[in-house]
Amino acid sequence: MRKYQMQICVIAAVALLGTAAFCGFRIYHHYAQREKQTEVFKQMAELVENAPEESPKEDTPVSEGEDVLEKYKELYLQNEDMVGWLSIDGTEINYPVMQTPNNPNFYLKHNFEKEYSDLGTPYIQENCTIAESDNLLIYGHHIKGGKMFGALEDYKAKSFYEQHKTIRFDMLTEQAEYEIISVFKTVEYSSEGFRYYDFVNAENAEAFEEYLSKCKELALYDTGINAEYGDKLLTLSTCEYSAPNGRLVVVAKKVS
């Protein structure tokens, strides 16, 4: 009996060690993948930033099958799901933006090379139309350390907003700047939440004002910036952990 009990203990110990080793490997793989992908994004940003300077006269789309600005052409040719580039000075946000209308949320768990990735890649909601929709909604993971859209967490503080009031979102054919209107928290999958993601195109001025009014009502602070019917909006969305299914949302309007 004693020998049998010892055998059971040994088997249990081996099983526990095996489980611990497997978990350790999974954790290591997770962080190794995250660091690798972070480095890839940095290299892509350097490629864009080091592109030849374009004078105002030359800052027009170049045509070679597709009208794509020269600074983004190399990346676009690598992956035609790319629809733009998003950056916010003073943050880690400096990423390509993707869209797959026929495969929603694909880039939630895929990198620029279309391989599985916990970081994913920022992407635009599938029913948005680049250069036409009244509101472009861009999603990204909330990663600790300010990576991906984890950097938006800092916008909970008005002092941070005061130093980072603008967002740069370039479409492939046009460079543009957006001024932040509202930063707010809400929840998804709840009747109490604000379905901000339903607003893509305004049916009329009243619908636009209704959406903007709700963004202002939920705002964590007053930016003093307003928008009017006809303005183009940009909405950044990520997870927010103070409530189940929480979301942190930053809404901005196009100014140039």
Secondary structure, DSSP 8 states (H G I E B T S, - for coil): -HHHHHHHHHHHHHHHHHHHHHHHHHHHHHHHHHHHHHHHHHHHHHHHHTS----TTT-S-EESSSEE-HHHHHHHHH-TTEEEEEE-TTSS-EEEEE--TTSTTGGGSB-TTS-B-SS---EE-TT--TTT-SEEEEE--EEGGGEEGGGGGGGGSHHHHHH--EEEEEETTB--EEEEEEEEEEESSSTTS--GGG-SS-SSHHHHHHHHHHHHHHBSS-------TT--EEEEEEEETTSTTEEEEEEEEE--
